[in-house]
Amino acid sequence: MKTLYIVRHAKSSWEYEGIEDIDRPLKKSGINAAYFISQLLQEKIERPDIFMSSSANRALHTAVIFTGVFKFPFANLKINKSLYSFKDGYLTKTIKALDDGYTSAIIFSHNHGINDFVNQFGDEYIENVPTCGVVGIQFNEEHWKDIKKGKTILKEFPKFYSI
């Protein structure tokens, strides 16, 4: 059995001119939401075996906050440039390539692909995974490469709370 948690990066800032999209930072409200949701999640689930993030600043900053809250070694946080890709299937390919030694994983990525993934592989339709939203899906397969339709076991979105 495999368990996957997908986190859309927290709210990012558009106020900086002249910086590349990949370098956009989190807004203060995004930082606050990342701390709140990560602390909430840390009380509800066991620490995932692997933390993997897009190389984009906003996703990586979100991942660093979660990593700290879960007391996961920062040195073991994996940065995967393909999680920043806007090509179809990037998220599925990355997840299906995970080492089978990991029974659980948490992935920090972007809107493009997250909604498609959770609706293709989860059993509950989610119209939009908001910023700093987390969706958990459990799969019966033993190998990541074989994952098919799983069970949506968790949805935690900042809009569910007054933060």
mmCIF file of the C-alpha atoms, coordinates in Angstrom:
data_MODEL
# 
_entry.id   MODEL 
# 
loop_
_atom_site.group_PDB 
_atom_site.id 
_atom_site.type_symbol 
_atom_site.label_atom_id 
_atom_site.label_alt_id 
_atom_site.label_comp_id 
_atom_site.label_asym_id 
_atom_site.label_entity_id 
_atom_site.label_seq_id 
_atom_site.pdbx_PDB_ins_code 
_atom_site.Cartn_x 
_atom_site.Cartn_y 
_atom_site.Cartn_z 
_atom_site.occupancy 
_atom_site.B_iso_or_equiv 
_atom_site.pdbx_formal_charge 
_atom_site.auth_seq_id 
_atom_site.auth_comp_id 
_atom_site.auth_asym_id 
_atom_site.auth_atom_id 
_atom_site.pdbx_PDB_model_num 
ATOM 1   C CA . MET A 1 1   ? 0.000   0.000  0.000   1.00 0.00 ? 1   MET A CA 1 
ATOM 2   C CA . LYS A 1 2   ? 1.224   3.511  -0.896  1.00 0.00 ? 2   LYS A CA 1 
ATOM 3   C CA . THR A 1 3   ? 0.060   6.858  0.481   1.00 0.00 ? 3   THR A CA 1 
ATOM 4   C CA . LEU A 1 4   ? 0.587   10.144 -1.313  1.00 0.00 ? 4   LEU A CA 1 
ATOM 5   C CA . TYR A 1 5   ? 0.027   13.687 -0.083  1.00 0.00 ? 5   TYR A CA 1 
ATOM 6   C CA . ILE A 1 6   ? 0.055   16.420 -2.714  1.00 0.00 ? 6   ILE A CA 1 
ATOM 7   C CA . VAL A 1 7   ? 0.473   20.013 -1.563  1.00 0.00 ? 7   VAL A CA 1 
ATOM 8   C CA . ARG A 1 8   ? -0.132  22.994 -3.790  1.00 0.00 ? 8   ARG A CA 1 
ATOM 9   C CA . HIS A 1 9   ? 2.366   25.706 -2.854  1.00 0.00 ? 9   HIS A CA 1 
ATOM 10  C CA . ALA A 1 10  ? 1.122   28.442 -0.539  1.00 0.00 ? 10  ALA A CA 1 
ATOM 11  C CA . LYS A 1 11  ? -0.070  31.841 -1.798  1.00 0.00 ? 11  LYS A CA 1 
ATOM 12  C CA . SER A 1 12  ? 2.686   33.603 -3.716  1.00 0.00 ? 12  SER A CA 1 
ATOM 13  C CA . SER A 1 13  ? 3.378   37.248 -4.359  1.00 0.00 ? 13  SER A CA 1 
ATOM 14  C CA . TRP A 1 14  ? 3.006   39.033 -7.684  1.00 0.00 ? 14  TRP A CA 1 
ATOM 15  C CA . GLU A 1 15  ? 4.291   42.363 -6.378  1.00 0.00 ? 15  GLU A CA 1 
ATOM 16  C CA . TYR A 1 16  ? 7.877   42.022 -7.600  1.00 0.00 ? 16  TYR A CA 1 
ATOM 17  C CA . GLU A 1 17  ? 8.566   43.260 -11.107 1.00 0.00 ? 17  GLU A CA 1 
ATOM 18  C CA . GLY A 1 18  ? 11.305  41.859 -13.242 1.00 0.00 ? 18  GLY A CA 1 
ATOM 19  C CA . ILE A 1 19  ? 11.695  38.486 -11.552 1.00 0.00 ? 19  ILE A CA 1 
ATOM 20  C CA . GLU A 1 20  ? 11.127  35.187 -13.271 1.00 0.00 ? 20  GLU A CA 1 
ATOM 21  C CA . ASP A 1 21  ? 8.047   33.132 -12.399 1.00 0.00 ? 21  ASP A CA 1 
ATOM 22  C CA . ILE A 1 22  ? 10.226  30.429 -10.830 1.00 0.00 ? 22  ILE A CA 1 
ATOM 23  C CA . ASP A 1 23  ? 11.597  32.995 -8.356  1.00 0.00 ? 23  ASP A CA 1 
ATOM 24  C CA . ARG A 1 24  ? 8.284   34.383 -7.062  1.00 0.00 ? 24  ARG A CA 1 
ATOM 25  C CA . PRO A 1 25  ? 8.244   34.307 -3.231  1.00 0.00 ? 25  PRO A CA 1 
ATOM 26  C CA . LEU A 1 26  ? 5.430   33.522 -0.822  1.00 0.00 ? 26  LEU A CA 1 
ATOM 27  C CA . LYS A 1 27  ? 3.200   36.257 0.524   1.00 0.00 ? 27  LYS A CA 1 
ATOM 28  C CA . LYS A 1 28  ? 2.999   36.688 4.285   1.00 0.00 ? 28  LYS A CA 1 
ATOM 29  C CA . SER A 1 29  ? -0.491  35.135 4.204   1.00 0.00 ? 29  SER A CA 1 
ATOM 30  C CA . GLY A 1 30  ? 0.987   32.160 2.327   1.00 0.00 ? 30  GLY A CA 1 
ATOM 31  C CA . ILE A 1 31  ? 3.678   31.693 4.954   1.00 0.00 ? 31  ILE A CA 1 
ATOM 32  C CA . ASN A 1 32  ? 1.044   31.802 7.710   1.00 0.00 ? 32  ASN A CA 1 
ATOM 33  C CA . ALA A 1 33  ? -1.154  29.284 5.862   1.00 0.00 ? 33  ALA A CA 1 
ATOM 34  C CA . ALA A 1 34  ? 1.815   26.936 5.324   1.00 0.00 ? 34  ALA A CA 1 
ATOM 35  C CA . TYR A 1 35  ? 2.592   26.916 9.043   1.00 0.00 ? 35  TYR A CA 1 
ATOM 36  C CA . PHE A 1 36  ? -1.060  26.414 9.969   1.00 0.00 ? 36  PHE A CA 1 
ATOM 37  C CA . ILE A 1 37  ? -1.761  23.599 7.496   1.00 0.00 ? 37  ILE A CA 1 
ATOM 38  C CA . SER A 1 38  ? 1.545   21.819 8.184   1.00 0.00 ? 38  SER A CA 1 
ATOM 39  C CA . GLN A 1 39  ? 0.900   21.864 11.946  1.00 0.00 ? 39  GLN A CA 1 
ATOM 40  C CA . LEU A 1 40  ? -2.633  20.601 11.395  1.00 0.00 ? 40  LEU A CA 1 
ATOM 41  C CA . LEU A 1 41  ? -1.389  17.846 9.099   1.00 0.00 ? 41  LEU A CA 1 
ATOM 42  C CA . GLN A 1 42  ? 1.428   16.888 11.464  1.00 0.00 ? 42  GLN A CA 1 
ATOM 43  C CA . GLU A 1 43  ? -1.219  16.057 14.091  1.00 0.00 ? 43  GLU A CA 1 
ATOM 44  C CA . LYS A 1 44  ? -3.292  13.955 11.661  1.00 0.00 ? 44  LYS A CA 1 
ATOM 45  C CA . ILE A 1 45  ? -0.794  11.844 9.716   1.00 0.00 ? 45  ILE A CA 1 
ATOM 46  C CA . GLU A 1 46  ? 2.445   9.984  10.202  1.00 0.00 ? 46  GLU A CA 1 
ATOM 47  C CA . ARG A 1 47  ? 5.493   11.719 8.809   1.00 0.00 ? 47  ARG A CA 1 
ATOM 48  C CA . PRO A 1 48  ? 5.876   10.788 5.125   1.00 0.00 ? 48  PRO A CA 1 
ATOM 49  C CA . ASP A 1 49  ? 8.984   8.837  4.096   1.00 0.00 ? 49  ASP A CA 1 
ATOM 50  C CA . ILE A 1 50  ? 10.018  11.362 1.454   1.00 0.00 ? 50  ILE A CA 1 
ATOM 51  C CA . PHE A 1 51  ? 9.474   15.092 0.987   1.00 0.00 ? 51  PHE A CA 1 
ATOM 52  C CA . MET A 1 52  ? 9.889   16.261 -2.621  1.00 0.00 ? 52  MET A CA 1 
ATOM 53  C CA . SER A 1 53  ? 9.449   19.767 -4.000  1.00 0.00 ? 53  SER A CA 1 
ATOM 54  C CA . SER A 1 54  ? 9.403   21.702 -7.220  1.00 0.00 ? 54  SER A CA 1 
ATOM 55  C CA . SER A 1 55  ? 12.455  23.914 -7.648  1.00 0.00 ? 55  SER A CA 1 
ATOM 56  C CA . ALA A 1 56  ? 10.282  27.055 -7.740  1.00 0.00 ? 56  ALA A CA 1 
ATOM 57  C CA . ASN A 1 57  ? 10.857  29.386 -4.794  1.00 0.00 ? 57  ASN A CA 1 
ATOM 58  C CA . ARG A 1 58  ? 7.204   29.383 -3.662  1.00 0.00 ? 58  ARG A CA 1 
ATOM 59  C CA . ALA A 1 59  ? 6.934   25.575 -3.661  1.00 0.00 ? 59  ALA A CA 1 
ATOM 60  C CA . LEU A 1 60  ? 10.336  25.102 -2.059  1.00 0.00 ? 60  LEU A CA 1 
ATOM 61  C CA . HIS A 1 61  ? 9.561   27.636 0.697   1.00 0.00 ? 61  HIS A CA 1 
ATOM 62  C CA . THR A 1 62  ? 6.266   25.819 1.385   1.00 0.00 ? 62  THR A CA 1 
ATOM 63  C CA . ALA A 1 63  ? 8.152   22.509 1.524   1.00 0.00 ? 63  ALA A CA 1 
ATOM 64  C CA . VAL A 1 64  ? 10.769  23.930 3.912   1.00 0.00 ? 64  VAL A CA 1 
ATOM 65  C CA . ILE A 1 65  ? 8.023   25.049 6.316   1.00 0.00 ? 65  ILE A CA 1 
ATOM 66  C CA . PHE A 1 66  ? 6.372   21.591 6.249   1.00 0.00 ? 66  PHE A CA 1 
ATOM 67  C CA . THR A 1 67  ? 9.766   19.904 6.574   1.00 0.00 ? 67  THR A CA 1 
ATOM 68  C CA . GLY A 1 68  ? 10.533  21.898 9.712   1.00 0.00 ? 68  GLY A CA 1 
ATOM 69  C CA . VAL A 1 69  ? 7.150   21.253 11.300  1.00 0.00 ? 69  VAL A CA 1 
ATOM 70  C CA . PHE A 1 70  ? 7.415   17.500 10.599  1.00 0.00 ? 70  PHE A CA 1 
ATOM 71  C CA . LYS A 1 71  ? 11.041  17.495 11.858  1.00 0.00 ? 71  LYS A CA 1 
ATOM 72  C CA . PHE A 1 72  ? 12.135  15.875 8.610   1.00 0.00 ? 72  PHE A CA 1 
ATOM 73  C CA . PRO A 1 73  ? 15.864  16.359 7.944   1.00 0.00 ? 73  PRO A CA 1 
ATOM 74  C CA . PHE A 1 74  ? 16.284  19.360 5.634   1.00 0.00 ? 74  PHE A CA 1 
ATOM 75  C CA . ALA A 1 75  ? 19.213  17.614 3.973   1.00 0.00 ? 75  ALA A CA 1 
ATOM 76  C CA . ASN A 1 76  ? 16.826  14.858 2.836   1.00 0.00 ? 76  ASN A CA 1 
ATOM 77  C CA . LEU A 1 77  ? 14.326  17.210 1.157   1.00 0.00 ? 77  LEU A CA 1 
ATOM 78  C CA . LYS A 1 78  ? 14.435  16.291 -2.549  1.00 0.00 ? 78  LYS A CA 1 
ATOM 79  C CA . ILE A 1 79  ? 14.214  19.057 -5.121  1.00 0.00 ? 79  ILE A CA 1 
ATOM 80  C CA . ASN A 1 80  ? 12.896  17.929 -8.471  1.00 0.00 ? 80  ASN A CA 1 
ATOM 81  C CA . LYS A 1 81  ? 12.970  20.382 -11.382 1.00 0.00 ? 81  LYS A CA 1 
ATOM 82  C CA . SER A 1 82  ? 10.388  18.337 -13.280 1.00 0.00 ? 82  SER A CA 1 
ATOM 83  C CA . LEU A 1 83  ? 7.773   19.287 -10.648 1.00 0.00 ? 83  LEU A CA 1 
ATOM 84  C CA . TYR A 1 84  ? 7.957   22.856 -12.007 1.00 0.00 ? 84  TYR A CA 1 
ATOM 85  C CA . SER A 1 85  ? 7.193   21.658 -15.515 1.00 0.00 ? 85  SER A CA 1 
ATOM 86  C CA . PHE A 1 86  ? 3.977   22.611 -17.230 1.00 0.00 ? 86  PHE A CA 1 
ATOM 87  C CA . LYS A 1 87  ? 4.048   19.629 -19.564 1.00 0.00 ? 87  LYS A CA 1 
ATOM 88  C CA . ASP A 1 88  ? 1.235   17.112 -19.355 1.00 0.00 ? 88  ASP A CA 1 
ATOM 89  C CA . GLY A 1 89  ? 1.937   14.146 -17.142 1.00 0.00 ? 89  GLY A CA 1 
ATOM 90  C CA . TYR A 1 90  ? 4.914   15.611 -15.244 1.00 0.00 ? 90  TYR A CA 1 
ATOM 91  C CA . LEU A 1 91  ? 3.368   14.915 -11.849 1.00 0.00 ? 91  LEU A CA 1 
ATOM 92  C CA . THR A 1 92  ? 2.247   11.385 -12.690 1.00 0.00 ? 92  THR A CA 1 
ATOM 93  C CA . LYS A 1 93  ? 5.677   10.510 -14.119 1.00 0.00 ? 93  LYS A CA 1 
ATOM 94  C CA . THR A 1 94  ? 7.448   11.861 -11.028 1.00 0.00 ? 94  THR A CA 1 
ATOM 95  C CA . ILE A 1 95  ? 5.198   9.949  -8.627  1.00 0.00 ? 95  ILE A CA 1 
ATOM 96  C CA . LYS A 1 96  ? 5.336   6.698  -10.594 1.00 0.00 ? 96  LYS A CA 1 
ATOM 97  C CA . ALA A 1 97  ? 9.153   6.942  -10.531 1.00 0.00 ? 97  ALA A CA 1 
ATOM 98  C CA . LEU A 1 98  ? 9.334   7.069  -6.702  1.00 0.00 ? 98  LEU A CA 1 
ATOM 99  C CA . ASP A 1 99  ? 11.451  4.403  -5.039  1.00 0.00 ? 99  ASP A CA 1 
ATOM 100 C CA . ASP A 1 100 ? 9.298   1.536  -3.785  1.00 0.00 ? 100 ASP A CA 1 
ATOM 101 C CA . GLY A 1 101 ? 11.137  1.706  -0.459  1.00 0.00 ? 101 GLY A CA 1 
ATOM 102 C CA . TYR A 1 102 ? 8.929   4.714  0.324   1.00 0.00 ? 102 TYR A CA 1 
ATOM 103 C CA . THR A 1 103 ? 5.456   3.742  1.504   1.00 0.00 ? 103 THR A CA 1 
ATOM 104 C CA . SER A 1 104 ? 4.404   7.383  1.791   1.00 0.00 ? 104 SER A CA 1 
ATOM 105 C CA . ALA A 1 105 ? 5.397   10.600 0.062   1.00 0.00 ? 105 ALA A CA 1 
ATOM 106 C CA . ILE A 1 106 ? 4.546   14.296 0.202   1.00 0.00 ? 106 ILE A CA 1 
ATOM 107 C CA . ILE A 1 107 ? 4.969   16.293 -2.996  1.00 0.00 ? 107 ILE A CA 1 
ATOM 108 C CA . PHE A 1 108 ? 4.975   20.103 -3.256  1.00 0.00 ? 108 PHE A CA 1 
ATOM 109 C CA . SER A 1 109 ? 4.033   21.375 -6.684  1.00 0.00 ? 109 SER A CA 1 
ATOM 110 C CA . HIS A 1 110 ? 1.816   23.703 -8.704  1.00 0.00 ? 110 HIS A CA 1 
ATOM 111 C CA . ASN A 1 111 ? -1.765  24.044 -9.833  1.00 0.00 ? 111 ASN A CA 1 
ATOM 112 C CA . HIS A 1 112 ? -1.038  22.836 -13.326 1.00 0.00 ? 112 HIS A CA 1 
ATOM 113 C CA . GLY A 1 113 ? -1.323  19.107 -13.014 1.00 0.00 ? 113 GLY A CA 1 
ATOM 114 C CA . ILE A 1 114 ? -2.432  18.826 -9.378  1.00 0.00 ? 114 ILE A CA 1 
ATOM 115 C CA . ASN A 1 115 ? -6.156  19.069 -10.109 1.00 0.00 ? 115 ASN A CA 1 
ATOM 116 C CA . ASP A 1 116 ? -5.858  16.633 -13.000 1.00 0.00 ? 116 ASP A CA 1 
ATOM 117 C CA . PHE A 1 117 ? -3.867  14.184 -10.873 1.00 0.00 ? 117 PHE A CA 1 
ATOM 118 C CA . VAL A 1 118 ? -6.156  14.156 -7.828  1.00 0.00 ? 118 VAL A CA 1 
ATOM 119 C CA . ASN A 1 119 ? -9.224  13.724 -10.019 1.00 0.00 ? 119 ASN A CA 1 
ATOM 120 C CA . GLN A 1 120 ? -7.668  10.996 -12.143 1.00 0.00 ? 120 GLN A CA 1 
ATOM 121 C CA . PHE A 1 121 ? -6.195  9.014  -9.247  1.00 0.00 ? 121 PHE A CA 1 
ATOM 122 C CA . GLY A 1 122 ? -8.481  9.869  -6.319  1.00 0.00 ? 122 GLY A CA 1 
ATOM 123 C CA . ASP A 1 123 ? -12.048 8.696  -5.880  1.00 0.00 ? 123 ASP A CA 1 
ATOM 124 C CA . GLU A 1 124 ? -13.488 12.095 -4.999  1.00 0.00 ? 124 GLU A CA 1 
ATOM 125 C CA . TYR A 1 125 ? -13.906 14.965 -7.465  1.00 0.00 ? 125 TYR A CA 1 
ATOM 126 C CA . ILE A 1 126 ? -12.144 18.149 -6.384  1.00 0.00 ? 126 ILE A CA 1 
ATOM 127 C CA . GLU A 1 127 ? -12.896 21.187 -8.524  1.00 0.00 ? 127 GLU A CA 1 
ATOM 128 C CA . ASN A 1 128 ? -9.840  23.137 -7.439  1.00 0.00 ? 128 ASN A CA 1 
ATOM 129 C CA . VAL A 1 129 ? -7.017  22.434 -5.009  1.00 0.00 ? 129 VAL A CA 1 
ATOM 130 C CA . PRO A 1 130 ? -6.379  25.908 -3.559  1.00 0.00 ? 130 PRO A CA 1 
ATOM 131 C CA . THR A 1 131 ? -3.015  27.334 -2.582  1.00 0.00 ? 131 THR A CA 1 
ATOM 132 C CA . CYS A 1 132 ? -1.621  25.439 0.406   1.00 0.00 ? 132 CYS A CA 1 
ATOM 133 C CA . GLY A 1 133 ? -4.285  22.799 -0.080  1.00 0.00 ? 133 GLY A CA 1 
ATOM 134 C CA . VAL A 1 134 ? -3.337  19.193 0.697   1.00 0.00 ? 134 VAL A CA 1 
ATOM 135 C CA . VAL A 1 135 ? -4.942  16.097 -0.806  1.00 0.00 ? 135 VAL A CA 1 
ATOM 136 C CA . GLY A 1 136 ? -4.097  12.598 0.431   1.00 0.00 ? 136 GLY A CA 1 
ATOM 137 C CA . ILE A 1 137 ? -4.654  9.530  -1.721  1.00 0.00 ? 137 ILE A CA 1 
ATOM 138 C CA . GLN A 1 138 ? -4.083  5.930  -0.672  1.00 0.00 ? 138 GLN A CA 1 
ATOM 139 C CA . PHE A 1 139 ? -3.286  3.254  -3.243  1.00 0.00 ? 139 PHE A CA 1 
ATOM 140 C CA . ASN A 1 140 ? -3.537  -0.522 -2.848  1.00 0.00 ? 140 ASN A CA 1 
ATOM 141 C CA . GLU A 1 141 ? -0.580  -1.177 -5.168  1.00 0.00 ? 141 GLU A CA 1 
ATOM 142 C CA . GLU A 1 142 ? 2.827   -2.242 -3.840  1.00 0.00 ? 142 GLU A CA 1 
ATOM 143 C CA . HIS A 1 143 ? 4.780   -0.356 -6.522  1.00 0.00 ? 143 HIS A CA 1 
ATOM 144 C CA . TRP A 1 144 ? 4.496   3.343  -7.286  1.00 0.00 ? 144 TRP A CA 1 
ATOM 145 C CA . LYS A 1 145 ? 4.778   2.640  -11.014 1.00 0.00 ? 145 LYS A CA 1 
ATOM 146 C CA . ASP A 1 146 ? 1.569   0.560  -10.829 1.00 0.00 ? 146 ASP A CA 1 
ATOM 147 C CA . ILE A 1 147 ? -0.694  3.065  -9.052  1.00 0.00 ? 147 ILE A CA 1 
ATOM 148 C CA . LYS A 1 148 ? -4.215  3.286  -10.393 1.00 0.00 ? 148 LYS A CA 1 
ATOM 149 C CA . LYS A 1 149 ? -7.389  4.716  -8.936  1.00 0.00 ? 149 LYS A CA 1 
ATOM 150 C CA . GLY A 1 150 ? -6.895  5.194  -5.208  1.00 0.00 ? 150 GLY A CA 1 
ATOM 151 C CA . LYS A 1 151 ? -9.000  6.385  -2.297  1.00 0.00 ? 151 LYS A CA 1 
ATOM 152 C CA . THR A 1 152 ? -9.031  10.077 -1.380  1.00 0.00 ? 152 THR A CA 1 
ATOM 153 C CA . ILE A 1 153 ? -8.327  9.949  2.347   1.00 0.00 ? 153 ILE A CA 1 
ATOM 154 C CA . LEU A 1 154 ? -7.624  13.578 3.187   1.00 0.00 ? 154 LEU A CA 1 
ATOM 155 C CA . LYS A 1 155 ? -8.498  17.087 2.071   1.00 0.00 ? 155 LYS A CA 1 
ATOM 156 C CA . GLU A 1 156 ? -7.162  20.010 4.080   1.00 0.00 ? 156 GLU A CA 1 
ATOM 157 C CA . PHE A 1 157 ? -7.652  23.447 2.576   1.00 0.00 ? 157 PHE A CA 1 
ATOM 158 C CA . PRO A 1 158 ? -6.996  26.797 4.294   1.00 0.00 ? 158 PRO A CA 1 
ATOM 159 C CA . LYS A 1 159 ? -10.536 27.927 3.393   1.00 0.00 ? 159 LYS A CA 1 
ATOM 160 C CA . PHE A 1 160 ? -11.894 25.300 5.814   1.00 0.00 ? 160 PHE A CA 1 
ATOM 161 C CA . TYR A 1 161 ? -10.442 27.368 8.672   1.00 0.00 ? 161 TYR A CA 1 
ATOM 162 C CA . SER A 1 162 ? -10.345 31.006 9.756   1.00 0.00 ? 162 SER A CA 1 
ATOM 163 C CA . ILE A 1 163 ? -6.698  31.776 9.156   1.00 0.00 ? 163 ILE A CA 1 
# 
